Amino acid sequence: MTLWPDTFTDHLAPGTARAATRVLAAAGLTVTVPTAGPVCCALTYVSTGRLTRARRVLRRTLETLGDVEGPVLVLEPSCAAALRTDLPALLPDDPRAHRLAAAVRTFAETLEQYAPHWTPPRLDRPVAGQTHCHQHAVLGDAADRRLRDRAGLTGELSGGCCGLAGNFGFEPGHHAVSVACAEEQLLPSLRSAGPDAAVLADGYSCRTQIAQLSGHRARHLAELLAEALAPDEGPDPM
């Protein structure tokens, strides 16, 4: 299967990819990454209305990626949502776009579909944090809930939006709105969480907002599971 090197993970949070690869290895799965050149879901251009540019970036990505064999694991929920929905909508006449969109899987979906008999490590602790708004709206989190349950992670993640929303919260004049969004659900849920709660957020923007506004270190579900593996399980590929 292919591990999608989204910009957030590739440049800002490579530890997430290493953790996911280690968990997948423990589950008997191996991944490869595209090597012919950079790939991009074009989310930045879609979210800022530059659709002509987005189509150009997506066509270049399809050329670089070539034929997709097997699932494409996308760790960043916003990128997975863009590839699954925006890609075929922007390039409706390109069969490669539809094949890639159909191949996209989240981390939890990958484990559930391709390693259904794997038993995740037990963490047995409550969780707090954020379900990415793109995942909530586009992808759904049913597989994530089932994986958390199997790992003994209890409790609900907050809905709504963290307020950072890609680059929105960083732009001049947006800070107050960004914080207000976080205060709607996310920050209250973190304040009410117990000291033993694992702070969980699969989205890079969500983790960044949590760190800056609450001081908590949020982690991707892959990171939580990787930390609980035995030392001889899923050796670090790096």
Accessible surface in RSA format (square Angstrom, percent):
REM  Atomic radii and reference values for relative SASA: ProtOr
REM  Chains: A
REM  Algorithm: Lee & Richards
REM  Probe-radius: 1.40
REM  Slices: 20
REM RES _ NUM      All-atoms   Total-Side   Main-Chain    Non-polar    All polar
REM                ABS   REL    ABS   REL    ABS   REL    ABS   REL    ABS   REL
RES MET A   1    44.37  23.0   8.08   5.3  36.30  86.4   9.32   7.9  35.05  46.4
RES THR A   2    21.52  15.3  21.52  21.8   0.00   0.0   3.09   4.2  18.43  27.9
RES LEU A   3     9.88   5.5   9.88   7.1   0.00   0.0   9.88   6.9   0.00   0.0
RES TRP A   4     1.98   0.8   0.85   0.4   1.13   2.7   0.00   0.0   1.98   3.2
RES PRO A   5    34.10  24.9  23.92  21.8  10.18  37.0  28.89  23.9   5.20  32.3
RES ASP A   6     2.51   1.8   0.24   0.2   2.27   5.4   2.49   5.9   0.01   0.0
RES THR A   7    78.64  55.9  74.40  75.4   4.24  10.1  55.54  74.6  23.10  34.9
RES PHE A   8    50.88  25.5  50.88  31.5   0.00   0.0  50.88  30.8   0.00   0.0
RES THR A   9     8.17   5.8   7.96   8.1   0.21   0.5   3.80   5.1   4.37   6.6
RES ASP A  10    79.19  55.5  59.36  59.1  19.83  46.9   5.69  13.4  73.50  73.3
RES HIS A  11   132.98  72.7 103.32  71.8  29.66  75.9  61.85  63.7  71.13  82.8
RES LEU A  12   103.82  57.8  75.97  54.3  27.85  70.0  78.93  55.4  24.89  67.0
RES ALA A  13    17.72  16.3  11.29  17.4   6.43  14.6  17.72  25.0   0.00   0.0
RES PRO A  14    57.73  42.1  56.45  51.5   1.29   4.7  57.36  47.4   0.37   2.3
RES GLY A  15    28.66  35.3   0.00   N/A  28.66  35.3  21.26  58.4   7.40  16.6
RES THR A  16     3.55   2.5   3.02   3.1   0.53   1.3   1.24   1.7   2.31   3.5
RES ALA A  17    21.51  19.8  21.15  32.6   0.36   0.8  21.51  30.3   0.00   0.0
RES ARG A  18    86.35  36.3  83.72  42.7   2.63   6.3  17.32  23.7  69.03  41.8
RES ALA A  19    12.72  11.7   7.74  11.9   4.98  11.3  12.15  17.1   0.57   1.5
RES ALA A  20     0.00   0.0   0.00   0.0   0.00   0.0   0.00   0.0   0.00   0.0
RES THR A  21    24.32  17.3  23.76  24.1   0.56   1.3  18.31  24.6   6.01   9.1
RES ARG A  22    42.24  17.7  42.24  21.5   0.00   0.0  12.10  16.5  30.13  18.3
RES VAL A  23     0.00   0.0   0.00   0.0   0.00   0.0   0.00   0.0   0.00   0.0
RES LEU A  24     0.67   0.4   0.67   0.5   0.00   0.0   0.67   0.5   0.00   0.0
RES ALA A  25    43.28  39.8  25.24  38.9  18.04  41.0  26.89  37.9  16.39  43.4
RES ALA A  26    27.35  25.2   0.23   0.4  27.12  61.7   6.14   8.6  21.21  56.2
RES ALA A  27    16.40  15.1   0.00   0.0  16.40  37.3   2.33   3.3  14.08  37.3
RES GLY A  28    65.94  81.3   0.00   N/A  65.94  81.3  36.14  99.2  29.80  66.7
RES LEU A  29    26.64  14.8  23.06  16.5   3.58   9.0  24.98  17.5   1.66   4.5
RES THR A  30   115.10  81.9 103.86 105.3  11.23  26.8  75.49 101.4  39.60  59.9
RES VAL A  31    29.89  19.7   7.16   6.5  22.73  54.8   7.63   6.6  22.26  60.4
RES THR A  32    94.35  67.1  88.13  89.3   6.21  14.8  77.03 103.5  17.32  26.2
RES VAL A  33    73.07  48.1  63.42  57.4   9.64  23.2  64.27  55.8   8.80  23.9
RES PRO A  34    27.93  20.4   3.41   3.1  24.52  89.1  14.92  12.3  13.01  80.8
RES THR A  35   128.77  91.6  90.37  91.6  38.40  91.5  64.59  86.8  64.18  97.0
RES ALA A  36    86.27  79.3  42.28  65.3  43.98 100.1  53.61  75.5  32.65  86.5
RES GLY A  37    25.65  31.6   0.00   N/A  25.65  31.6  20.49  56.2   5.16  11.6
RES PRO A  38   109.16  79.6  96.86  88.3  12.31  44.7 107.79  89.0   1.37   8.5
RES VAL A  39    10.50   6.9   0.18   0.2  10.32  24.9   0.33   0.3  10.17  27.6
RES CYS A  40    33.40  25.3  31.78  35.4   1.63   3.8   9.98  25.3  23.42  25.3
RES CYS A  41     7.71   5.8   5.35   6.0   2.36   5.5   0.00   0.0   7.71   8.3
RES ALA A  42     0.09   0.1   0.00   0.0   0.09   0.2   0.09   0.1   0.00   0.0
RES LEU A  43    29.98  16.7  29.16  20.9   0.82   2.1  29.16  20.5   0.82   2.2
RES THR A  44    81.14  57.7  76.11  77.2   5.03  12.0  42.57  57.2  38.57  58.3
RES TYR A  45    44.28  20.7  44.28  25.2   0.00   0.0  12.58   9.5  31.71  39.1
RES VAL A  46    32.63  21.5  22.92  20.8   9.70  23.4  22.92  19.9   9.70  26.3
RES SER A  47    80.71  68.2  40.35  53.8  40.37  93.0  40.90  87.1  39.82  55.8
RES THR A  48    65.33  46.5  34.40  34.9  30.93  73.7  43.23  58.1  22.10  33.4
RES GLY A  49    55.93  69.0   0.00   N/A  55.93  69.0  29.39  80.7  26.54  59.4
RES ARG A  50   123.45  51.8 116.07  59.2   7.38  17.6  60.18  82.3  63.26  38.3
RES LEU A  51    70.80  39.4  68.44  49.0   2.36   5.9  68.44  48.1   2.36   6.3
RES THR A  52    98.54  70.1  95.10  96.4   3.44   8.2  61.86  83.1  36.68  55.5
RES ARG A  53    93.08  39.1  91.32  46.6   1.76   4.2  19.78  27.0  73.30  44.4
RES ALA A  54     0.00   0.0   0.00   0.0   0.00   0.0   0.00   0.0   0.00   0.0
RES ARG A  55    76.31  32.0  76.31  38.9   0.00   0.0  16.36  22.4  59.95  36.3
RES ARG A  56   128.21  53.8 126.22  64.3   2.00   4.8  66.90  91.4  61.32  37.2
RES VAL A  57     3.59   2.4   2.91   2.6   0.68   1.6   3.59   3.1   0.00   0.0
RES LEU A  58     0.85   0.5   0.84   0.6   0.01   0.0   0.84   0.6   0.01   0.0
RES ARG A  59   116.29  48.8 116.13  59.2   0.16   0.4  42.14  57.6  74.16  44.9
RES ARG A  60   118.43  49.7 112.24  57.2   6.19  14.7  62.04  84.8  56.39  34.2
RES THR A  61     0.79   0.6   0.79   0.8   0.00   0.0   0.79   1.1   0.00   0.0
RES LEU A  62     5.54   3.1   4.32   3.1   1.22   3.1   4.43   3.1   1.12   3.0
RES GLU A  63   121.12  69.5  98.85  74.8  22.27  53.0  39.91  77.2  81.21  66.3
RES THR A  64    31.43  22.4  15.57  15.8  15.86  37.8   8.35  11.2  23.08  34.9
RES LEU A  65    29.04  16.2   8.97   6.4  20.07  50.5   9.59   6.7  19.45  52.3
RES GLY A  66    38.80  47.9   0.00   N/A  38.80  47.9  31.67  86.9   7.13  16.0
RES ASP A  67   122.09  85.5  95.51  95.1  26.59  62.9  28.80  67.8  93.30  93.0
RES VAL A  68    40.49  26.6  10.80   9.8  29.68  71.5  14.04  12.2  26.45  71.7
RES GLU A  69   147.94  84.9 130.30  98.6  17.65  42.0  50.62  97.9  97.33  79.5
RES GLY A  70    46.99  58.0   0.00   N/A  46.99  58.0  30.83  84.6  16.16  36.2
RES PRO A  71    12.53   9.1  10.13   9.2   2.41   8.7  12.02   9.9   0.51   3.2
RES VAL A  72     0.19   0.1   0.19   0.2   0.00   0.0   0.19   0.2   0.00   0.0
RES LEU A  73     0.00   0.0   0.00   0.0   0.00   0.0   0.00   0.0   0.00   0.0
RES VAL A  74     2.11   1.4   0.00   0.0   2.11   5.1   0.00   0.0   2.11   5.7
RES LEU A  75     5.08   2.8   1.01   0.7   4.07  10.2   1.50   1.1   3.58   9.6
RES GLU A  76     5.01   2.9   4.00   3.0   1.01   2.4   1.01   2.0   4.00   3.3
RES PRO A  77     5.32   3.9   3.75   3.4   1.57   5.7   5.32   4.4   0.00   0.0
RES SER A  78     6.15   5.2   6.03   8.1   0.11   0.3   4.21   9.0   1.94   2.7
RES CYS A  79     6.25   4.7   6.25   7.0   0.00   0.0   0.00   0.0   6.25   6.7
RES ALA A  80     0.13   0.1   0.13   0.2   0.00   0.0   0.13   0.2   0.00   0.0
RES ALA A  81     4.89   4.5   4.66   7.2   0.22   0.5   4.89   6.9   0.00   0.0
RES ALA A  82     1.59   1.5   0.00   0.0   1.59   3.6   0.63   0.9   0.96   2.5
RES LEU A  83     0.20   0.1   0.16   0.1   0.03   0.1   0.20   0.1   0.00   0.0
RES ARG A  84    63.80  26.8  54.93  28.0   8.88  21.1  32.01  43.7  31.79  19.3
RES THR A  85    57.63  41.0  48.91  49.6   8.72  20.8  47.36  63.6  10.27  15.5
RES ASP A  86    41.32  28.9  40.81  40.6   0.51   1.2   1.74   4.1  39.58  39.5
RES LEU A  87     1.08   0.6   0.85   0.6   0.23   0.6   0.90   0.6   0.18   0.5
RES PRO A  88    21.56  15.7  19.18  17.5   2.38   8.7  19.46  16.1   2.11  13.1
RES ALA A  89    74.85  68.8  45.29  69.9  29.56  67.3  55.85  78.6  19.01  50.3
RES LEU A  90    18.90  10.5  14.78  10.6   4.13  10.4  14.86  10.4   4.04  10.9
RES LEU A  91     6.46   3.6   3.48   2.5   2.98   7.5   6.46   4.5   0.00   0.0
RES PRO A  92    81.33  59.3  66.78  60.9  14.55  52.9  66.78  55.1  14.55  90.4
RES ASP A  93   139.02  97.4 109.64 109.1  29.38  69.5  44.08 103.7  94.94  94.7
RES ASP A  94    24.17  16.9  20.91  20.8   3.26   7.7  15.02  35.3   9.15   9.1
RES PRO A  95    82.60  60.2  77.32  70.5   5.29  19.2  81.80  67.5   0.80   5.0
RES ARG A  96    66.51  27.9  64.10  32.7   2.41   5.7  35.01  47.9  31.50  19.1
RES ALA A  97     0.00   0.0   0.00   0.0   0.00   0.0   0.00   0.0   0.00   0.0
RES HIS A  98    83.12  45.4  77.86  54.1   5.26  13.5  59.11  60.9  24.01  27.9
RES ARG A  99   124.90  52.4 115.95  59.1   8.96  21.3  69.77  95.4  55.14  33.4
RES LEU A 100     0.71   0.4   0.63   0.5   0.08   0.2   0.63   0.4   0.08   0.2
RES ALA A 101     8.81   8.1   7.05  10.9   1.75   4.0   7.27  10.2   1.54   4.1
RES ALA A 102    73.79  67.8  50.77  78.4  23.02  52.4  63.12  88.9  10.67  28.3
RES ALA A 103    14.91  13.7   8.84  13.6   6.06  13.8  14.80  20.8   0.10   0.3
RES VAL A 104     0.37   0.2   0.00   0.0   0.37   0.9   0.00   0.0   0.37   1.0
RES ARG A 105    47.84  20.1  47.84  24.4   0.00   0.0   6.80   9.3  41.04  24.9
RES THR A 106     9.47   6.7   9.47   9.6   0.00   0.0   9.31  12.5   0.16   0.2
RES PHE A 107     5.58   2.8   3.90   2.4   1.68   4.4   3.90   2.4   1.68   4.8
RES ALA A 108     0.92   0.8   0.05   0.1   0.87   2.0   0.05   0.1   0.87   2.3
RES GLU A 109    36.52  21.0  34.66  26.2   1.86   4.4  18.21  35.2  18.31  14.9
RES THR A 110     0.00   0.0   0.00   0.0   0.00   0.0   0.00   0.0   0.00   0.0
RES LEU A 111     1.95   1.1   1.95   1.4   0.00   0.0   1.95   1.4   0.00   0.0
RES GLU A 112    65.45  37.6  58.58  44.3   6.88  16.4  35.03  67.8  30.42  24.8
RES GLN A 113    93.81  52.5  69.76  51.0  24.05  57.3  34.17  72.7  59.64  45.2
RES TYR A 114    79.37  37.1  58.01  33.0  21.36  55.6  47.65  35.8  31.73  39.1
RES ALA A 115     8.88   8.2   1.57   2.4   7.31  16.6   8.35  11.8   0.53   1.4
RES PRO A 116    74.59  54.4  55.51  50.6  19.08  69.4  57.41  47.4  17.18 106.8
RES HIS A 117   170.41  93.1 143.96 100.1  26.45  67.7 104.78 108.0  65.63  76.4
RES TRP A 118    31.28  12.6  21.87  10.6   9.40  22.1  24.94  13.3   6.34  10.3
RES THR A 119   104.65  74.4  89.48  90.7  15.17  36.2  60.15  80.8  44.50  67.3
RES PRO A 120     3.09   2.3   1.04   1.0   2.05   7.4   1.04   0.9   2.05  12.7
RES PRO A 121    23.06  16.8  11.00  10.0  12.06  43.8  22.85  18.9   0.21   1.3
RES ARG A 122   142.53  59.8 115.51  58.9  27.02  64.3  54.02  73.8  88.51  53.6
RES LEU A 123    31.45  17.5  10.54   7.5  20.91  52.6  15.65  11.0  15.80  42.5
RES ASP A 124    92.49  64.8  63.75  63.5  28.74  68.0  34.78  81.9  57.71  57.6
RES ARG A 125    75.23  31.6  70.73  36.1   4.49  10.7  20.85  28.5  54.38  33.0
RES PRO A 126    45.86  33.4  45.86  41.8   0.00   0.0  45.86  37.9   0.00   0.0
RES VAL A 127     9.85   6.5   0.00   0.0   9.85  23.7   0.00   0.0   9.85  26.7
RES ALA A 128     5.66   5.2   4.24   6.5   1.42   3.2   5.66   8.0   0.00   0.0
RES GLY A 129     0.27   0.3   0.00   N/A   0.27   0.3   0.00   0.0   0.27   0.6
RES GLN A 130     2.38   1.3   0.38   0.3   2.00   4.8   0.00   0.0   2.38   1.8
RES THR A 131    14.62  10.4  10.89  11.0   3.72   8.9  10.28  13.8   4.33   6.5
RES HIS A 132    14.13   7.7  12.24   8.5   1.89   4.8   5.88   6.1   8.24   9.6
RES CYS A 133    39.53  29.9  35.91  40.1   3.62   8.5  17.65  44.7  21.88  23.6
RES HIS A 134    63.13  34.5  62.76  43.6   0.37   1.0  32.17  33.2  30.96  36.0
RES GLN A 135     7.95   4.4   7.95   5.8   0.00   0.0   0.00   0.0   7.95   6.0
RES HIS A 136   124.77  68.2 106.46  74.0  18.31  46.8  66.70  68.7  58.07  67.6
RES ALA A 137    84.19  77.4  44.19  68.2  40.01  91.0  52.04  73.3  32.15  85.2
RES VAL A 138    65.91  43.4  35.27  31.9  30.63  73.8  39.08  34.0  26.83  72.8
RES LEU A 139    19.48  10.8   0.00   0.0  19.48  49.0   0.82   0.6  18.66  50.2
RES GLY A 140    34.28  42.3   0.00   N/A  34.28  42.3  28.92  79.4   5.36  12.0
RES ASP A 141    22.92  16.1  21.27  21.2   1.65   3.9   1.70   4.0  21.22  21.2
RES ALA A 142    53.97  49.6  48.15  74.3   5.83  13.3  51.16  72.0   2.81   7.5
RES ALA A 143     9.77   9.0   5.70   8.8   4.08   9.3   5.70   8.0   4.08  10.8
RES ASP A 144     9.59   6.7   9.59   9.5   0.00   0.0   2.90   6.8   6.69   6.7
RES ARG A 145   105.12  44.1  99.84  50.9   5.28  12.6  37.53  51.3  67.59  41.0
RES ARG A 146   119.74  50.3 116.15  59.2   3.59   8.6  63.84  87.3  55.90  33.9
RES LEU A 147     6.87   3.8   5.16   3.7   1.71   4.3   6.26   4.4   0.61   1.6
RES ARG A 148    12.82   5.4  12.82   6.5   0.00   0.0   1.70   2.3  11.12   6.7
RES ASP A 149   104.39  73.1  95.81  95.4   8.58  20.3  18.23  42.9  86.16  85.9
RES ARG A 150    85.66  36.0  74.32  37.9  11.34  27.0  47.66  65.1  38.00  23.0
RES ALA A 151     0.02   0.0   0.02   0.0   0.00   0.0   0.02   0.0   0.00   0.0
RES GLY A 152     5.30   6.5   0.00   N/A   5.30   6.5   4.59  12.6   0.71   1.6
RES LEU A 153     7.35   4.1   0.00   0.0   7.35  18.5   0.00   0.0   7.35  19.8
RES THR A 154    83.15  59.1  78.71  79.8   4.45  10.6  69.51  93.4  13.64  20.6
RES GLY A 155    49.90  61.5   0.00   N/A  49.90  61.5  31.14  85.5  18.75  42.0
RES GLU A 156   115.21  66.1  96.05  72.7  19.16  45.6  58.39 112.9  56.82  46.4
RES LEU A 157    23.47  13.1   7.19   5.1  16.28  40.9   7.63   5.4  15.84  42.6
RES SER A 158    13.83  11.7   2.99   4.0  10.84  25.0  12.81  27.3   1.02   1.4
RES GLY A 159    21.21  26.2   0.00   N/A  21.21  26.2  16.09  44.2   5.12  11.5
RES GLY A 160    32.14  39.6   0.00   N/A  32.14  39.6  21.52  59.0  10.62  23.8
RES CYS A 161    37.28  28.2  32.69  36.5   4.59  10.8  21.83  55.3  15.45  16.7
RES CYS A 162     5.00   3.8   3.66   4.1   1.34   3.1   0.00   0.0   5.00   5.4
RES GLY A 163     2.08   2.6   0.00   N/A   2.08   2.6   1.61   4.4   0.47   1.1
RES LEU A 164     6.18   3.4   6.18   4.4   0.00   0.0   6.18   4.3   0.00   0.0
RES ALA A 165    52.85  48.6  30.09  46.4  22.76  51.8  43.67  61.5   9.19  24.3
RES GLY A 166    37.15  45.8   0.00   N/A  37.15  45.8  26.95  73.9  10.20  22.8
RES ASN A 167    74.65  51.5  71.10  68.7   3.56   8.6  32.53  78.3  42.13  40.7
RES PHE A 168    66.72  33.4  65.33  40.5   1.39   3.6  66.72  40.4   0.00   0.0
RES GLY A 169     9.24  11.4   0.00   N/A   9.24  11.4   0.14   0.4   9.11  20.4
RES PHE A 170   121.64  60.9  92.23  57.1  29.41  76.5  96.03  58.2  25.61  73.3
RES GLU A 171    67.30  38.6  61.79  46.7   5.51  13.1  24.57  47.5  42.73  34.9
RES PRO A 172   131.39  95.8 104.49  95.3  26.89  97.8 116.65  96.3  14.74  91.6
RES GLY A 173    77.07  95.0   0.00   N/A  77.07  95.0  41.32 113.4  35.75  80.1
RES HIS A 174    49.20  26.9  49.20  34.2   0.00   0.0  23.53  24.3  25.67  29.9
RES HIS A 175   119.32  65.2 118.62  82.4   0.70   1.8  82.18  84.7  37.14  43.2
RES ALA A 176    76.69  70.5  65.27 100.7  11.42  26.0  69.78  98.3   6.91  18.3
RES VAL A 177    79.85  52.5  77.61  70.3   2.24   5.4  79.82  69.4   0.03   0.1
RES SER A 178     2.76   2.3   2.76   3.7   0.00   0.0   0.63   1.4   2.12   3.0
RES VAL A 179    38.74  25.5  38.74  35.1   0.00   0.0  38.74  33.7   0.00   0.0
RES ALA A 180    62.11  57.1  48.35  74.6  13.76  31.3  54.09  76.2   8.03  21.3
RES CYS A 181    44.22  33.4  39.42  44.0   4.80  11.3   5.10  12.9  39.12  42.2
RES ALA A 182     0.00   0.0   0.00   0.0   0.00   0.0   0.00   0.0   0.00   0.0
RES GLU A 183    70.51  40.5  60.97  46.1   9.54  22.7  31.73  61.4  38.78  31.7
RES GLU A 184   125.80  72.2  95.88  72.5  29.91  71.2  39.30  76.0  86.49  70.6
RES GLN A 185    74.39  41.6  67.41  49.3   6.98  16.6  24.50  52.2  49.89  37.8
RES LEU A 186     0.74   0.4   0.34   0.2   0.39   1.0   0.34   0.2   0.39   1.0
RES LEU A 187     8.01   4.5   7.81   5.6   0.19   0.5   7.83   5.5   0.17   0.5
RES PRO A 188    51.12  37.3  45.18  41.2   5.95  21.6  47.38  39.1   3.75  23.3
RES SER A 189    31.53  26.6  22.97  30.6   8.57  19.7  28.31  60.3   3.23   4.5
RES LEU A 190     5.82   3.2   1.57   1.1   4.25  10.7   1.73   1.2   4.09  11.0
RES ARG A 191   158.35  66.5 123.44  62.9  34.91  83.1  80.02 109.4  78.33  47.5
RES SER A 192    95.92  81.1  57.99  77.4  37.93  87.4  50.82 108.2  45.09  63.2
RES ALA A 193    35.57  32.7   8.05  12.4  27.51  62.6  17.25  24.3  18.32  48.5
RES GLY A 194    36.22  44.7   0.00   N/A  36.22  44.7  21.39  58.7  14.84  33.2
RES PRO A 195   148.41 108.2 106.36  97.0  42.05 152.8 120.37  99.4  28.04 174.3
RES ASP A 196    83.71  58.6  76.44  76.1   7.27  17.2  43.57 102.5  40.14  40.0
RES ALA A 197    14.72  13.5   2.92   4.5  11.80  26.8   2.92   4.1  11.80  31.3
RES ALA A 198     0.64   0.6   0.00   0.0   0.64   1.4   0.64   0.9   0.00   0.0
RES VAL A 199    12.12   8.0  10.35   9.4   1.77   4.3  10.35   9.0   1.77   4.8
RES LEU A 200     3.47   1.9   3.47   2.5   0.00   0.0   3.47   2.4   0.00   0.0
RES ALA A 201     0.13   0.1   0.02   0.0   0.11   0.2   0.13   0.2   0.00   0.0
RES ASP A 202    19.96  14.0  16.98  16.9   2.98   7.0   6.72  15.8  13.24  13.2
RES GLY A 203     0.25   0.3   0.00   N/A   0.25   0.3   0.00   0.0   0.25   0.6
RES TYR A 204    53.05  24.8  53.05  30.2   0.00   0.0  25.05  18.8  28.00  34.5
RES SER A 205    10.04   8.5   9.49  12.7   0.55   1.3   3.93   8.4   6.11   8.6
RES CYS A 206     4.25   3.2   4.25   4.7   0.00   0.0   0.00   0.0   4.25   4.6
RES ARG A 207    26.32  11.1  23.81  12.1   2.51   6.0  11.48  15.7  14.84   9.0
RES THR A 208    24.33  17.3  18.75  19.0   5.58  13.3  20.89  28.1   3.44   5.2
RES GLN A 209     6.61   3.7   6.54   4.8   0.07   0.2   0.07   0.2   6.54   5.0
RES ILE A 210     0.01   0.0   0.00   0.0   0.01   0.0   0.01   0.0   0.00   0.0
RES ALA A 211    52.29  48.1  39.46  60.9  12.83  29.2  40.01  56.3  12.28  32.5
RES GLN A 212   117.28  65.6  81.56  59.6  35.72  85.0  32.79  69.8  84.49  64.1
RES LEU A 213    56.44  31.4  25.34  18.1  31.10  78.2  29.32  20.6  27.13  73.0
RES SER A 214    43.05  36.4   7.87  10.5  35.18  81.0  18.07  38.5  24.98  35.0
RES GLY A 215    66.41  81.9   0.00   N/A  66.41  81.9  31.85  87.4  34.56  77.4
RES HIS A 216    75.17  41.1  69.23  48.1   5.94  15.2  45.37  46.8  29.80  34.7
RES ARG A 217   157.47  66.1 140.48  71.6  17.00  40.5  74.16 101.4  83.32  50.5
RES ALA A 218     8.39   7.7   0.00   0.0   8.39  19.1   0.00   0.0   8.39  22.2
RES ARG A 219    35.54  14.9  35.54  18.1   0.00   0.0   1.68   2.3  33.87  20.5
RES HIS A 220     2.06   1.1   2.06   1.4   0.00   0.0   1.19   1.2   0.86   1.0
RES LEU A 221     2.01   1.1   2.01   1.4   0.00   0.0   2.01   1.4   0.00   0.0
RES ALA A 222     0.00   0.0   0.00   0.0   0.00   0.0   0.00   0.0   0.00   0.0
RES GLU A 223    24.47  14.0  23.90  18.1   0.57   1.4   4.60   8.9  19.87  16.2
RES LEU A 224     1.44   0.8   0.87   0.6   0.57   1.4   1.10   0.8   0.34   0.9
RES LEU A 225     0.00   0.0   0.00   0.0   0.00   0.0   0.00   0.0   0.00   0.0
RES ALA A 226     7.49   6.9   7.22  11.1   0.26   0.6   7.39  10.4   0.09   0.2
RES GLU A 227   101.24  58.1  64.87  49.1  36.37  86.6  51.30  99.2  49.94  40.8
RES ALA A 228    39.40  36.2  11.06  17.1  28.33  64.5  20.55  28.9  18.84  49.9
RES LEU A 229    13.37   7.4   0.68   0.5  12.70  31.9   0.73   0.5  12.64  34.0
RES ALA A 230    41.01  37.7  33.12  51.1   7.88  17.9  39.22  55.2   1.79   4.7
RES PRO A 231   131.52  95.9 105.64  96.3  25.87  94.0 111.99  92.5  19.53 121.4
RES ASP A 232   126.07  88.3  93.70  93.3  32.37  76.6  49.22 115.8  76.85  76.6
RES GLU A 233    67.04  38.5  62.83  47.5   4.22  10.0  27.24  52.7  39.81  32.5
RES GLY A 234     5.29   6.5   0.00   N/A   5.29   6.5   0.60   1.7   4.69  10.5
RES PRO A 235    98.85  72.0  90.74  82.7   8.11  29.5  94.77  78.2   4.08  25.3
RES ASP A 236    86.02  60.3  63.87  63.6  22.15  52.4  28.59  67.3  57.43  57.3
RES PRO A 237    74.01  53.9  32.34  29.5  41.67 151.5  44.17  36.5  29.85 185.5
RES MET A 238   166.47  86.2 102.49  67.8  63.98 152.3  97.73  83.1  68.74  91.1
END  Absolute sums over single chains surface
CHAIN  1 A    11000.4       8287.6       2712.7       6204.0       4796.4
END  Absolute sums over all chains
TOTAL         11000.4       8287.6       2712.7       6204.0       4796.4
